[in-house]
Amino acid sequence: MSGIRAVIDEAQQRLLISADSARLYPKVFDLNEPAVTPSAVSGSGFVFNYDAVATSGDGYGPISGGGTLVATAFTPNGRLTTSGFAMAGKGHTHAVRLDTALVFDEPDKLKQWVVGDSVSGGLSWSRSVRFAGLHVATDYSLQPQFRTFPLPQFIGTSTVPAGVDVYIGSSKVLQENLVPGPFEIHNLPMLTGRGEATVVVRDVLGREQIQTIPFFASNQLLQPGLSAYSIDAGFLRRAYGLSSFDYGVPAAVATFKHGVSDTLTIETHGELAGNIALAGGGATFAIQPLGTVQLAGAASSGRRGAGGLLSVAVTGQVRSVSLFGSAEVASPKYTDVGSIYDLPPPRMRAQAGISTAMGDRGNLAFSWIAVKELGYTTRLLSATYSRSFGYGAFFGATGLYSPGSHSWQGQIFISIPLGDQRMGSVSVGEQNGRLAEQISLNRPANPDGGFGYRVGSINADNRITEGQVTWVGQHGITDAALSSINGSTAGRLGVSGAIIIADGSVFATRQTGDAFALVRTGQPGVPVYRENREVAVADSGGKALVTGLSAYADNRISIDPRDYPMDTIIEHTSRDVVPRRASGVLVDLAPTVRHPLLMTVTLSDGSFPPVGARVLLDGNAVPLVVGRRGKVFFSDAQKSLSGTIEFGDTICRFHANKPAPLSDNAIPTIGPIICSAGGNHAN
């Protein structure tokens, strides 16, 4: 075998093999290896997320209002969700159902099934449609730690034992020791956009070799061999938000993407409904380390004839300058399934922009947008400058110009922190020669609970004065506002939150977010922590709700043993839970009911057994030990205690009557109890 040499040392019975680096299997460090995450779990129950508002004042009548409701029934296998809203005021009422769907997630297969109302999948150059039927699609969010786009790699060789450090920016992401030979570092972790990885190889003499790897990461690309798809079939939705059950013609939509290599991802898309058929495809190319280019085309046929679409998009970054641009051009007869009950696709849509980060001097950006549809053409030019200051102040200036109408507007914005989480802001703008001023004072409410407010005034075409207060409580969020527009006054009161039915109880809380946990603490008034931050307090039944958990990711829920009496034994102070989306999980941290006891034992002559002597309780195979000055600790002493103490060649027996009831916040003690070889004595 070329590159390999073998020598037999017969005297010492050794086989000595030497090989060139090219013949050695490289040591591989893969930084994209998914963390071991427990399977996602869910309990059973109901969640009703609500949002309601009532308004009264000039122009609204005595009172008007409305609300939205999202109701979810969840089980360990899936969930059923329905949503809708209602409005009432000025002698009329209106209620509409929005979506109803049965959803099944398969995290191990990265797949989601939806039966009912859904939104079709699509690509950057296609349009999604609302429909009712079956939706089956790849869902990478079911494993949030999984990286789907290609990441950079490094290949090197070390001729002597060495160490390797890898930095992304200023963060060290890898530190390993190397044996002589080749090595590879796969999937260096980077955010999307342009980044740099620095690899430092340091040998035993301290000599360093430093190499910088520039790379452009894009979520438009898929890792080699990775695929994503979406298949939709059903009936198109009409008058969404106006009618509850208005469905039209049957339709089918399919989308597929596949990563061919680190620098190429291909895609295809098709639609079929009524007399409309559409098919298209494209590819995304990575030009490392500058950016990506995306090319796509589609053809359609319909009642008006055949049409086509061409699309190109470019994204890149050179040092601190970012650029983007895209253009879509459609022929007059190009159509898609969304055109059946909505506007046709734009005949032309283009945008371009450039931005640069100038460090302490701020950020500067320019953009251009042009859209042509239904005989109308819109073109906009914008420029923005922003700068943040070290003490939290912010300055921004924006200009906007429309070449078609020759109209323009500009604004200067200043925000200054005022302490106690308060922020004051002032902006001055001009639009076609008309001056507009705005001033406000804002103190955001703590999302974990607390009070916030905002007051402000606007002087432009209309003179507006407004004030708002917000209270974030454990059972929901309430906000009230009062505004005056040119002397006309109106008030608004809003509430939002959730009603949860789970574990045989009903709870009122803030809206649940991705998922929630129902925590059993075993005692009322016990604080519950998420990632070491207090987020809830147990109610009178010893239960607490923790909302806003991250679905399909680790969430650490914990309690502090110091919040319990000293005689309480806490077996589990924390648990890591991985909840399913839009569901709840039961976390049992309640301490086991036990009766701890500290007993003092003496021998017949009044001396203490030696430290470490074995204590064997009758009926219990697990031995205990004697501590200093004859102390023996029992974690659960619910009945009379009998047993033996063994040390050396000596064996004695003891007996103690059932201990008295536990006192508050103290571990009861008894003794001294005499351990005797000739009998059992208790004092």
N, C-alpha and C positions, 0 to 999 in steps of 0.2 A: 504494500500500500504506500503510495507516494506520500512524502511528508511525515511518515511515521517510522521510527527506528526502535528496534527491540534488542536488548542484550540480556543473556542469561548469566547470572552470577552463580555458578554451580557450587562454589565453596560455601556461600551463605544461603543458597536456595532462594534467590531473589530473581524476579523478572523486572528489568528496568526499561521503561518505555519513555521515549521522548518524542514529542510531536510538535509540528509547526502550529502557529496560532490558527491558521486557516482550517486545520483538521480538528480543532477542539470545539465541542459543543458550547455555545456561549451561555454565560450566566445571564438570566433574564429577570429584570425587575419590571413588573407590570403594575403601574399605578392606577389602573382602571379596574382592578379586580373588585367586584362588588362586595360590599360589606355583608356579613352574615346578618340578615334581618329576619326576625321571627315572622311567621305567617300572619297576615292581617286578620283581625278578629272583629266580630260585631255581636252585640246582644240583640234583643228584640224590643221594640217599642214604637212610639209615635213622637214626631216632632212637628210643631206648628210654628213656623217663623212668620211673624206679622210685622207690618209697618202701616201705621194709620196716621192721618193728619186731618185737622179741622181748621177751617179758616172763616173769619167773620170780619166784616168791615165794608167800607165804601166799594161798591162794584161787585161784592160777593153775596149780598143779601144778609139775612140774619145769621145764617151759618151754612156752610157747605163743607164737604169733606170727602174722603175716600180712603181706601186702604188696599194693601196687597197681602195675600196669604199664600204661603208655600207649605203644603202638608206632605209629610213623608212618613210612611210606614216601613220600618227597616227590620230585617231578619239577618241571621248569619249567612244566608244564601243570596240575598238580593234586596232590592228596595223598590217601593212603589211611590212615585212622587206626582203630585198635581199642584197646579198654581193658578191663580186668578186674581182679579182686582174688581173693585166696585167703587162707584162714585155717586154722590147725591148732592143736590143743591138746585135752587131756583125752580123748584117744582118738578124735577125730573130725577130719575135714578137710572143707573146703567151698571150692569155687572157682566163680566166676560171671563170665561175660562181661557187660560193661556195654553198650558202644556200638561199632558198626563202621560206618564211613561213608566214602564217596568224595566229596571236597569239591573244587569248582572255584570260584575267585574271578575275577571280572571287574572289576578296579578302574576301568577306563575307563567302564564302564556302571553302576558302583556296585551290582553284582548278585552274589549268591552262589547256587550250586547245591549241594545235598546229596543224595546217593543213598545210602540206608541208614537207620540210626538217627538220629533228630533230635528236636527239640522244636518244636512248632508256634508260630507267631506269635500275637500277641494284643494286646489293649488293656488299659488300667488296670482296667476292670471285667469282663474275661473271664479265663478260666483256660487256661493252656497245657497241652498233653498230650504225652506221649512216644509216638512211633509209628515205624514203619519204612516207608519209601517215598520219595517225592520232595518236597524242600523247595526252593522258589525264592522269594527275597526280596530286597528292597532292603537294602543294607548300606552305610551311610554311613561306617562305620569303615574302609572300604577307601581313603578319602581323609580322613585325620584332620584336615587343615587346613581342610576344608570346613565352613562353619557352616550349619546347617540351619534355625535358628529366626530370626524377623525381628529386625532390629537397627535402632536409631534412625537418623534422617536429619536433616540441617540444611539449610535453604534460606536464602540471604542475597543481598545485593547490595552491591557496593562502587562508589562513584561516582568514586573516585580509586585509583591504584595503592596496594596495601596488602599486608600479610602476614596470614596466618591460622594460629593455633596451636590445636590441639585437645588437651584433657587428659581422660583418664579417671582420676578420682581425682587423684593427684599425678603420674601418668605421662603424658608427652607422646607422643601417637600420630600426630600429623600436624603438619608445618610446611611451608607452601607460600606462594608469592607469588601475588597476585591482580592481574589487569588489571581496569580498570573494567568493570562489568557484573555479571550474576547468576552465582552459583555454588551448587553443591550438594555436600554431603558425605554419602555413602551408607554404610550399614552400619558405624556407629561400634562398635568392638569392645567388647563387654561380656560378663561372666559372667552366668549365670542368676541371677534375683532382681532386686531393685531396685538401680539404679545411676544415676549422674549423669555427663553429659558437659559440659564447659565449653569454649565456643568463644570465642576472643579474636581480634578483628579489629583490627589496628593500622595506621593510615595513615602516610603519609610524614612527617607532623608529630609522630608519636608518640602521637596520640590513640587511645584504646582503647575498643572496644565489647565488653562481656562479656555472654554469654548462657549460662545454665545449662539443660540439657535433662534432666529426669528421665525415666526409662524403666524399665519392668519387662520383663525378658527371661525367656522360659520355653521349655524344650525340649519342652513339650507342643504348641507351635505349629510350623508349617512356613512357610517363606518363601512368598510368593505364587507360585503356579504350580508349586511343588515337591510331589512325590507320593512316597509310600512304600507298598509292598505286601508281602504274604506269602501264598503259596499252598502248601498242604500237602495231600498225598493219600497214603494208605497204610493200614497196619493198626495198630491201637492196641496199645501195649505193656502187658503185665500182669506183676505181681510183679517190678517192676524192682528189681535188687539181690538178689533171691532166686532167680530162674530166668534162665537164659541165653537161651532161645529160646521165650518164651511170648508169642504174639501173638494178638489177638482179632479183633474185627469190623473191616471196612474203614471208613475215616472220611475226611472231607474238611473242611478248615478254610481260610477265606480272610479276609484283613484288608486294608483299604485306608484311607489317610489322604491328604488333599489340602489344601494351603494356598490358601485362597480370597483372603485379603488379609492385611495385616499384623496384623489383629486377629481373624481368623476362620480356624479350621482345622476341617474336617469329617472324620468317620471312620465306617466301617461294618465290620461283622464278621458272619460266618456260619459255622455248623457243621452237619455232617450225618454221622450214624453210626447204624446199626441203625434203630430206630424213633424216634430223636431228631432233631429239626430245630430250629435256633436262628437267629434273625436279629436284628440290632440295629444301632444307629447313634447318633451323638452329634455334639457340636460343642464346641470350646473357644473361648471369647471372651477377648480381652484388654481390660481396662479400664485404659487408660494414665492415669497411671503407677502405679496402685495394685496390680494383680495380674491374675489370670485366674479365670474361672469355666468349669467343665466340666459339661455336661449330657449324659446318655446314657440310653437305654432299650433293652430287648430283650424279645423274645417267644419262647417255646419251645413245642414240642409233643412229647409222649412217651407212653409206655404209660399213665401216670397221668392224662394230660389236658394242657391248655394252662396256661401260666404266664407270668409277666412279671417284669421287673426294672427298677427305676429307680435311677439313680446321679447324684449331684451332688458336685462337689468345688470348693473355693474355696481359692486361695492368694493371699496379698497381703503387702505390707510398707508401713508408714507410718513414715518416718524410721528409727529404730533398732528398731522393733517389728515382728516377723514373726508372721503368723497363718496357720493352715491349718485346714481342716475338710473332711470328706468323709462321705458316707452312702450306703449301698447297701441297698435293701429289695427282697426277692424274695418272690413269692407262694409258698404251700406246694407248688404243683405245678411251679414253675419248675425246670428241669433243663438240663444241658449235657452235652457229649460226655464230659467228665471224670467225670461221675457214673456212667458205665457200669461202671467198675472201681474207683471211688474214692468218697469221701464226696460227698454232694450239696453244692451251694453254700450258704454261710451264709444264713440267712433275714434276718439283719440284721447289718450291720457299719458302725460309725460311729466316727469319731475327730475330735478337735479339739485344737488346741494354740495356745499363744502364747508367744513368747520375746522377750527384749529384751537388747540389748547395752548395758551401762552404762559402757563405756570402762574406766578403771582400776578401777572398782568391781566388775567381773566381769560374768557373764551369768546370767540368771534365766529359767527355762522351766517351763511348766505344760502338762500334757497329760491327755486323757481318752480312753479306748478302751472300746468296748462291742461284743461279738460274741454273736450268738445262732445256735446250730446244734444240730441233733439234740436239741432240748428243753432244752439247757443255755444259760445266759446268763452271760457273763463281763463284768464291768465293773471297770476299773482307773483310779485317779487317781494321778498322779505329779507331783512337784515336784523341780526340780534347780537348784542354785546352784553355780557354778564360778568360779574366779578364778585367773589365772596371774600370777606375780610376775616382776619383771625379771631375777632371777638364776636362773630356771629352775624355781622351786618352783611347786607346784600344789596348790590346795585345792578340794575338792568335797564337796557334801552332797546326798543323794538321799533322798526319801521316797516310799513306795508304799502305797496303800490300796485294798482291795477292798470296796466297799459290800455285795456279796452275802454274803460270809462274815465281814464285819466284822473282817478281818485286816489287819495293817499291818506294815511293816518300814521301817527307815531305816538309813543308812550315812553316815559321815563319812570322807573319804579325804584323806590328806596325802602328797604326794610331794616329796622334797627331793634335789637333785643333791649328790653327795658327791665330785665330782672324778674324773678318770681315767675318764670316761664312766659312772661308777657312779650308780645312782639308788636311794635308799631310800624306802620307802613304809610308811605305817601307816594302818589303817582300823579303825574301831570301829562296829559296827552292832547294832541290836536288832530282833528279830522276835517280836511277840506276847509281849514280856516276857523273851525270852531274849537274853542278851548274846553277841556274837560279835566276837572280835578277830583281826586279821591283821597280820603284819609281814613284810616281804620286802626283800631286797637284790638288785639286778639290774644286770648289766653286759652289754648286748646285744653279740653278736658282729658284727664288721664284715661286711656282706654281700659285700664284695670279698675277704674272707679274714681269718681271725683267730679268737681264742678269746673265749668269753663264758660267763657262768654266772648262775644264779639260785638263791637259797636263801630259804626262807620257812617260816612256821609259822602255822597256823590253829587257833584255840581256839573251837569252837562246839559244836554237837551232837556232833561228833566232833573229836578232837584229831589234827591232821595236821601232820606235819613232812616237808618235801621239799627236795630239792636237784637241780639239773640243770646239766650242763656241755655246751657246744656248741662244735664245731670246724668252721669253714667253710674248707675247703681248695679247691685248684684242681680236684681230682678228685671232689668231692662234699661232703656235709655229714653229720657224725656227731654224735649227741647221746646222752647217757647220763643216766639219772635214777634216784634212789633215794627212796622215800617210805615213811613209817610212818603207819598209820591205827589209832589205838587199840591200838598195840603190834604190829599185823600189818605186816610189812615186805615190800616188793616192789621189784624193780628192772626197768628198761627200757633197752633199747639199740636205737637207730634209726639208719638210714642212708638217705640219699636222694641221687639224682644222675641221671646220664644216660650211656648208651653211644651213641656216634655212629660211624657208618660212612660215610665220605665221602672222596673224592679218593684212594681206594685205601688208606686208613689207618683204624685203629680208635682212638677216643679215649674216655677216661673223664673226665667233667666234672660240674659242677653242672647242675641242671635248666635246660633251655634257655630257658624263658620263651616270649615271642612268637616269637623267631627267633634264629639264631646266625650267626656268620661264621667261616669257616676261613681264617686269614690265613697266607700264605706270606711269611716274612721272609728266606729264603735262608740264614740262619745261626742256629745255636742260641743260646739265652740272650738273645735280643733282646727287650726289653719292647715290648708292643703297647698303644696308647692308644686309648681311646674318648672323644671330646669332651675331649681333652687330659688324661685321667685314666688312669693305668696300670691295666689290667684283666687282663693275661695276659702270660706269658713264653713264648717259642718253645721247643719241645722239641728233642731231639737231631737231629730231622729238619728243623729250621727251620720248624716249623708251630706255630701257636697258635690256640686256640679262644676266641672272645669270645661269651659268652652274654648273654641278656637284652636283645637289640636290639628296637627298636620296629618292628613290622611296618608296611609301607606309609608309612614316614616316613624322612626323611634321617637316617642314622647315619654320623658321621665316624670312620673308622678310620685311625690314623696310626702312624708310627714316627719315631724321632729319629735323624737321620744321625750324631749324636755317639756312638751306640751301635755304630757300625761302624768298622773300621779306616780310616785316612785315605786309603788308596789305593783305597777303594771308592766308586764313583760311584752315587749314589742318584737315579734318574730320577723316581720318584714317592714322596713322603714321606707322602701321605695320599690316601684315596679316600672319596667319599660313596656309600654303598650304600643301596638301598631294598629290603629283603628281603620276600618274601611271608610270610604267617602260617604258623607251625608248619613252617618249612623253614630251610634253610641256604644261604648264599651264599659263593662263593669270592672272596677278596680277595687279589690278587697284588701284594705290595709288594717282592718280592725284587729286589735290584739286578741289573742286567745284568752278566754277566761281562765285564769290560774290563781293559785293561792300560794305565793312564795312564803317561805319561812326560814328563819335563821335560828339554829339550835346549837346550844353549847353542851358538849359532852365531856364528862370526867370519868376517870377510872375509879375503882373502889377505894384506892388510897388517896383520892382527891387530886391526883395529877392528871394532866391532859394527855390524850393519845398523841403520838408523834405526828408532826406535820407530814401529810401525804399518805397516812394510813387509809386503807380501802374501807369504804362504807357500802355494805350490800343490804338494800331494803328487801324485805320479804315480798316476793312476787315481782321483782324488778331486776332484770339481768344486767342493767347498765350500772356500773359502780360509781360512787361518788368518792370524794376525798375529804380528809380532815384538814382544816386550815390552821392558822395560828391560834393558840389559846383555845383549842378544842372546838372551833367554829365549823359547823356543817351547814351548807346552804341547800335547801330544797326548793326547786322551781315551782312545784305544785304539790302542796300538802293539804289534801281535802279530807283525810281520814287519819285514824291513829297510825303512828309510825312504829314499826318493829323491824329489827334487823341486827346485823352483826358488824363488828369492826375488827379488821385483821391487820396485824403488823408483826413482822417477824414470825415467831412460833406462837404468838398470843392471839386468841380469838375470844371476844366477849360479846354479850348480847345487850341490847337496850330496848326500851319501850317508852313511848310518849303518847299521852292521850291526844285526841283530836284538838287542834289548836283553836283558840278563840277567834271570833270574827275579826277580819282585817280592820285596822284603823286607817283613817284617811291619810294619804300621802306618807305612809311609813310601812316598812316591812316588819311584821311582828317577830318577836324573839321569845324563845322559851329556854328554860334550863337553869342551872345545870342538870342534865340527865345522866344518871350513873350507868355506865356500861360495865356489867359484872359477869364473870364466868359462872357464878353460882346462882344467879337469879336476876330478875328484872326489877329495877327500882326507879321510881320517878319522884322528883321533888318539885 
